[in-house]
Amino acid sequence: MRNILAPLLVLLPVAATIAQTPPNLIGITRNTPLIAQSNHATCTPLGTCTPAGLPPSTFAWSGGSAWDSQTSSLWATSGQLLGRYNMNTCTVSCPPGPCPKSSAAAEATGLDLYDSANQLWVIDDAGWITRCSNTCPPTVLNSCNTGLALSGFTATTGITIDELRGIVFYSTADFAVGSGLIYAAMLATPCVQFQSTPTIDCFLNPNQITGLAVDAGNSILYWTNGRGTFAWGYTYNPAGPTVTFTPMSCCVQVAPFPDPYTDLSIRLGGATSTGAPCANGSCPACPMLHSLRNAPLLGTTLQLGLDQAPVGMPAWCVIGLGSCATTGPMPPPLCGPVLVPLIAATVTLGLQVTTGTIGCTGTTTFLLPLPPNPALAGLPLASQCITLCPPTGTSLSNCLSWVLQ
């Protein structure tokens, strides 16, 4: 791992000049269930999708959502039933079924994905955290009691995980008076809180909280009171441990409100494609489609895909610091330009042989383990795939620009 990404650390000042695409916030609404997305930075609603099979939430604190970057889908619950929805097509990818929780009577109040462990976490209004497999249907792995059981109109309302620092955040709200608390615990002991912090909105008034989402790479905790979204920066001191919050910005939207969010998740931005495929010599003219099969999350293994390539041919993936160029060097025998920045830190994955049946059905996936190092967050990278067709033919894919998150 050190041989691949460690050299990029010394080039962070260069990377800082390239902006990171802000994430989209995504969550489920309460009364008429909708999966709603928004851009917090610009306070812009980005459309909705109907989660088929999910009923309205029973209580103000019921409901949760968790973004699954492996499948570009959202786990969503209204409290009792849990389903997974493909957000590219707005279709059901895992039919709604009973949501794992501490008891049949409990209401699920928040969800999150523990990406590096491929687990779905559920918090319920009995105060329990249930850890499940990220499968259809989820299988319960273990659980623990936070001690924050439903009391009158005070209930748990959200959960989110900072995997880079090993912190779990969850929240409670008193819906009778409109106040909220954010708790922090260590990932290794998620039900043992070391801190609680009152929520304060942009008008400096205490406010209830219905959902949480964390952008660990940028150290930002997002929360919602249902009608708006709020961004808080934070600093973690492991010596305490303590978390220091700094309120940053708020966004109060018209749509989909007044139907409130019951939870929040972050849908991370995807890669940007540059250039067209090419082929020469004995290589057929294949589409050579290069894509990311999952999100470039630090602490996980990134899957760089190559599809519709020549079958049975050796392939490589070149990765460089920065974004794809529109032009580049074309050293022989390559059929076209290398659009990945070619610098000292440029690395190559492979050799791998594409598999398929005939013609342009070749496919392969290059694996890039990403270290759980917060210093690498925001680093822009570019990747491009090459195949060799003996004796002298070559094919090149499109080039992808993406950011470590």
C-alpha positions in Angstrom: 0.0 0.0 0.0 2.8 2.4 0.9 4.4 1.8 -2.6 1.2 3.1 -4.3 -0.2 6.1 -2.5 2.5 7.2 0.0 4.4 9.3 -2.7 1.2 11.3 -3.2 1.4 12.7 0.4 4.3 15.0 -0.5 2.3 16.5 -3.4 -0.8 17.5 -1.3 -0.1 21.3 -1.8 -0.4 20.7 -5.6 -3.7 18.9 -5.1 -5.1 21.6 -3.0 -5.5 23.9 -6.0 -8.1 21.6 -7.5 -11.6 21.9 -5.9 -13.5 18.9 -4.6 -17.0 18.4 -5.9 -19.4 19.0 -3.0 -21.5 15.9 -1.9 -25.2 15.6 -2.4 -27.3 15.1 0.7 -30.0 12.4 0.4 -32.7 11.2 2.8 -36.3 10.0 3.2 -39.2 12.1 4.1 -41.8 11.3 6.7 -45.5 11.7 5.7 -45.4 10.9 2.0 -42.2 8.8 1.7 -39.9 10.3 -0.9 -36.2 9.9 -1.3 -35.1 13.6 -1.7 -31.7 14.9 -2.7 -30.2 18.4 -2.3 -26.9 20.3 -2.7 -26.2 21.8 0.7 -23.5 24.2 -0.6 -25.9 25.9 -3.1 -29.1 25.1 -1.1 -30.5 23.5 -4.3 -33.1 20.7 -4.3 -32.1 17.9 -6.8 -35.3 16.0 -7.3 -37.1 13.1 -5.6 -37.7 9.4 -6.0 -40.6 7.3 -4.6 -39.4 4.4 -2.5 -42.0 1.7 -3.5 -43.4 -0.4 -0.7 -42.5 1.9 2.2 -45.4 3.3 4.2 -45.4 6.7 6.0 -43.5 6.9 9.3 -45.6 6.3 12.4 -43.8 8.7 14.7 -41.9 12.0 14.2 -38.6 10.1 15.1 -39.2 7.0 12.9 -37.2 6.5 9.7 -33.6 6.4 8.4 -31.4 6.2 5.3 -27.9 5.0 4.4 -26.0 5.4 1.1 -24.4 2.3 -0.4 -21.6 3.4 -2.7 -21.0 -0.2 -3.8 -24.4 -0.3 -5.6 -25.3 3.4 -6.1 -28.4 2.7 -4.0 -30.0 3.9 -0.8 -31.2 1.8 2.1 -34.3 3.4 3.5 -36.7 2.7 6.3 -39.8 4.4 7.6 -39.4 2.7 11.0 -40.6 -0.9 10.5 -39.8 -1.9 6.9 -36.4 -1.6 5.2 -35.7 -1.6 1.5 -32.9 -0.7 -0.9 -33.4 1.5 -3.9 -31.2 2.0 -7.0 -30.9 5.8 -7.4 -29.8 5.6 -11.0 -33.1 4.1 -12.0 -35.4 4.8 -9.0 -36.2 1.1 -8.7 -36.3 -1.4 -5.9 -33.0 -3.4 -5.6 -33.9 -5.1 -2.3 -37.7 -5.4 -1.6 -38.9 -3.9 1.7 -38.9 -6.4 4.6 -38.7 -6.2 8.4 -36.0 -3.8 9.5 -33.5 -5.3 12.0 -33.8 -3.8 15.4 -33.9 -4.6 19.1 -37.6 -5.7 19.1 -40.6 -5.8 16.8 -42.2 -2.9 18.8 -39.1 -0.6 18.4 -39.0 1.9 15.6 -35.8 2.2 13.5 -34.7 5.9 13.7 -31.4 6.0 11.8 -29.2 4.1 9.4 -25.6 4.3 8.1 -23.1 2.1 6.2 -19.9 1.1 7.8 -18.2 0.9 4.3 -14.9 -0.7 5.1 -16.6 -3.6 7.0 -19.5 -3.7 4.5 -22.1 -3.4 7.4 -25.4 -1.7 7.7 -26.0 -0.1 11.2 -29.4 0.6 12.6 -30.3 2.6 15.7 -33.8 2.4 17.1 -35.9 4.2 19.6 -35.2 1.7 22.3 -31.7 3.0 22.2 -30.1 -0.1 20.6 -27.5 -0.1 17.8 -27.9 -3.2 15.6 -25.1 -4.1 13.2 -26.0 -6.1 10.1 -24.5 -7.5 6.9 -24.9 -5.2 3.9 -26.9 -7.9 2.1 -30.4 -8.5 0.8 -31.9 -9.1 3.3 -29.5 -7.9 6.0 -28.4 -10.5 8.6 -28.0 -9.3 12.2 -24.3 -9.6 13.3 -24.5 -8.1 16.9 -26.0 -5.3 18.9 -25.5 -3.1 21.9 -27.5 -0.8 24.1 -26.7 3.0 24.2 -28.9 3.5 27.2 -30.9 6.2 25.3 -34.3 4.6 25.4 -37.5 6.4 24.3 -38.7 8.6 27.1 -41.9 10.6 26.5 -41.2 12.6 23.3 -37.4 12.2 23.5 -36.0 9.6 21.1 -32.9 8.7 19.1 -33.0 10.1 15.6 -29.9 9.4 13.6 -26.5 7.6 13.4 -23.4 8.2 11.2 -19.8 6.9 11.2 -16.5 8.6 10.7 -14.4 5.6 9.7 -11.2 7.7 9.2 -11.1 8.7 12.9 -13.1 5.8 14.3 -16.0 7.8 15.7 -19.7 7.1 15.7 -22.1 10.0 16.0 -25.8 9.6 17.0 -28.5 11.9 18.1 -31.6 12.3 20.2 -34.3 14.9 20.0 -37.0 16.1 22.4 -40.0 16.7 20.0 -42.0 18.3 22.8 -39.7 21.3 23.1 -37.7 21.1 19.9 -34.2 20.4 21.2 -31.5 18.0 20.2 -28.2 16.4 21.3 -25.4 14.9 19.2 -23.5 12.1 21.0 -20.0 10.8 20.1 -18.6 7.4 20.8 -15.6 5.4 19.6 -16.2 2.9 16.8 -14.8 0.1 18.8 -17.3 0.8 21.7 -20.2 2.5 19.9 -22.7 2.3 22.8 -20.3 4.1 25.2 -20.7 7.9 24.7 -17.8 10.1 25.6 -19.5 13.4 24.7 -22.9 15.1 24.1 -23.4 18.4 22.3 -26.6 20.5 22.0 -27.6 21.3 18.4 -27.9 25.0 17.5 -29.2 26.2 14.1 -28.1 29.2 12.2 -30.4 31.5 14.2 -28.6 30.5 17.4 -31.7 28.7 18.8 -31.6 25.1 20.1 -33.3 22.8 17.6 -34.5 19.3 17.3 -32.5 16.9 15.1 -34.0 14.2 12.9 -31.0 12.9 11.0 -27.2 12.9 10.7 -24.6 12.3 7.9 -20.8 12.7 8.0 -18.3 13.7 5.4 -15.2 12.2 7.1 -12.8 13.4 4.4 -13.7 17.0 5.0 -14.5 16.7 8.8 -18.0 17.9 8.3 -21.1 16.6 10.2 -24.4 17.4 8.5 -27.6 17.3 10.4 -31.2 18.1 9.7 -34.1 19.3 11.8 -36.5 18.1 9.0 -36.9 21.5 7.4 -33.3 22.3 6.7 -29.8 21.0 6.6 -26.9 22.2 8.7 -23.1 21.8 8.3 -20.8 21.6 11.3 -17.0 21.3 11.0 -15.3 19.3 13.7 -11.9 18.6 15.1 -11.1 15.3 16.9 -8.7 15.1 19.8 -7.9 11.5 20.6 -6.2 12.5 23.9 -9.6 13.3 25.4 -11.2 12.0 23.5 -13.1 15.1 22.5 -14.8 16.5 19.4 -14.9 20.3 18.9 -17.7 21.5 16.6 -17.8 24.7 14.6 -21.2 25.7 13.0 -20.5 26.5 9.3 -23.6 26.9 7.1 -27.3 26.2 6.9 -29.8 25.7 4.1 -33.6 25.9 4.5 -35.4 24.7 1.3 -38.9 24.9 0.0 -39.0 21.4 -1.5 -39.7 18.7 -0.3 -40.8 20.6 2.8 -43.0 21.0 4.7 -42.8 17.2 4.6 -39.7 16.8 6.8 -36.6 14.7 6.4 -36.4 11.8 8.9 -32.6 11.2 8.2 -29.7 12.2 6.1 -27.0 10.4 4.1 -24.2 11.6 1.7 -24.2 10.6 -1.9 -20.6 11.2 -2.9 -19.8 12.7 -6.3 -18.8 10.4 -9.2 -15.9 10.4 -11.6 -15.7 12.7 -14.7 -14.8 11.2 -18.0 -12.5 12.7 -20.6 -11.4 11.5 -24.0 -12.5 8.7 -26.4 -11.3 5.1 -26.8 -9.0 4.2 -29.6 -7.4 1.1 -31.1 -4.6 0.3 -33.6 -2.8 -2.7 -35.1 -4.3 -6.0 -34.2 -6.7 -4.6 -31.6 -10.4 -4.4 -32.6 -12.2 -1.1 -32.3 -13.8 -1.7 -28.9 -15.6 0.8 -26.6 -13.0 0.3 -23.9 -15.2 1.8 -21.1 -13.4 2.7 -17.9 -15.5 3.4 -14.8 -15.3 3.3 -11.0 -17.3 0.4 -9.7 -17.6 2.0 -6.2 -16.7 5.3 -4.5 -13.1 6.2 -3.7 -13.6 6.1 0.0 -10.5 6.2 2.2 -10.2 3.0 4.2 -11.9 0.8 1.5 -10.7 -0.9 -1.7 -11.5 1.1 -4.8 -12.6 -1.0 -7.8 -11.5 0.5 -11.2 -13.4 -1.2 -13.9 -12.7 -1.9 -17.6 -15.5 -3.2 -19.8 -16.2 -3.8 -23.5 -12.5 -4.4 -24.1 -10.8 -7.0 -26.4 -11.1 -10.5 -24.9 -8.1 -12.3 -23.5 -5.7 -9.4 -23.7 -3.3 -8.1 -21.1 -4.5 -4.8 -19.5 -3.1 -2.1 -17.2 -4.6 0.9 -15.4 -2.4 4.0 -15.1 -3.1 6.3 -12.1 -1.7 9.9 -11.8 -2.1 12.9 -9.5 -4.4 15.6 -10.8 -7.3 15.6 -13.4 -7.4 14.2 -16.9 -5.9 16.4 -19.6 -7.6 17.0 -22.9 -4.4 16.2 -24.8 -1.2 14.4 -23.9 1.8 12.5 -25.1 1.3 9.6 -27.6 4.4 7.4 -27.3 4.5 4.5 -29.8 3.0 2.0 -30.1 -0.1 3.6 -28.3 -3.1 4.4 -30.5 -3.8 7.7 -28.8 -2.8 10.2 -26.1 -2.1 9.4 -22.4 -4.4 11.8 -20.6 -3.3 10.8 -17.1 -0.7 13.3 -15.7 2.7 11.6 -16.1 4.8 12.6 -13.1 7.1 10.9 -10.6 4.1 9.7 -8.5 2.3 8.1 -11.4 1.6 4.4 -10.7 0.4 1.4 -12.8 -1.9 -1.4 -11.8 -1.8 -4.7 -13.6 -0.9 -6.8 -15.6 -4.4 -8.4 -15.8 -6.0 -10.4 -18.6 -9.5 -9.5 -19.7 -12.1 -12.2 -19.5 -15.2 -12.6 -21.8 -16.6 -14.6 -24.7 -15.7 -13.0 -28.0 -14.9 -9.7 -29.6 -15.3 -6.7 -27.3 -16.8 -8.4 -24.3 -13.6 -8.3 -22.3 -13.7 -7.1 -18.7 -11.5 -6.8 -15.7 -11.3 -4.9 -12.4 -8.2 -3.3 -10.9 -8.2 -3.2 -7.1 -6.6 -0.2 -5.3 -6.6 -0.4 -1.4 -7.0 3.2 -0.1 -5.4 3.8 3.4 -7.6 5.3 6.1 -5.5 8.5 6.1 -7.4 11.8 6.5 -4.5 13.7 5.0 -5.3 12.1 1.6 -8.9 13.4 1.6 -9.6 15.7 -1.3 -6.7 14.4 -3.4 -7.7 14.5 -7.1 -6.5 11.6 -9.2 -6.9 10.4 -12.8 -6.9 6.9 -14.3 -6.8 5.4 -17.8 -6.7 1.8 -19.0 -4.5 0.2 -21.7 -4.7 -3.2 -23.4 -2.1 -4.8 -25.6 -3.0 -7.0 -28.6 0.1 -8.9 -29.7 2.2 -8.4 -31.6 1.9 -4.6 -31.8 -1.8 -3.6 -31.4 -3.0 -1.4 -28.5 -6.2 0.0 -27.1 -6.8 3.0 -24.8 -9.9 3.8 -22.7 -11.4 7.0 -21.7 -9.7 8.9 -18.8 -11.5 9.3 -15.4 -11.0 12.2 -12.9 -11.9 11.4 -9.3 -11.3 12.6 -5.8 -10.3 10.6 -2.7 -13.0 11.0 0.0 
